[in-house]
Amino acid sequence: MKKVGYFLFIIAAVFMSSAMFIGLVFGLLEVPFDDSTALESILVTLWIGGTLLIFLGLFVLLVKVIEERLQNKEVLFPRSR
């Protein structure tokens, strides 16, 4: 489960990095783009997709931590002194 969470973080980083790179290339080079709304929608989709993947990865890791805490008997039933 830990690998799945980290994999989601990597995919999110790829999505968000590609959105930033595409935006910088078209913004700095001032490349004429016929339909700028299509480019904007692609960038927004990549950015929102990356954000959702980050939240999904955090949720997967949170479930893993809660699952491990519930399986650890010392956390549930601490020894009394």
Long-range contacts (C-beta under 8 A, 24 or more apart in sequence): 1-60, 1-61, 1-63, 1-64, 1-67, 2-61, 2-64, 4-57, 4-60, 5-57, 5-58, 5-60, 5-61, 5-64, 6-57, 7-57, 8-53, 8-54, 8-56, 8-57, 8-60, 9-53, 9-54, 9-57, 11-50, 11-53, 12-49, 12-50, 12-51, 12-53, 12-54, 12-57, 13-50, 14-50, 15-46, 15-47, 15-49, 15-50, 15-53, 16-46, 16-47, 16-50, 16-51, 18-46, 19-43, 19-46, 19-47, 19-50, 22-46
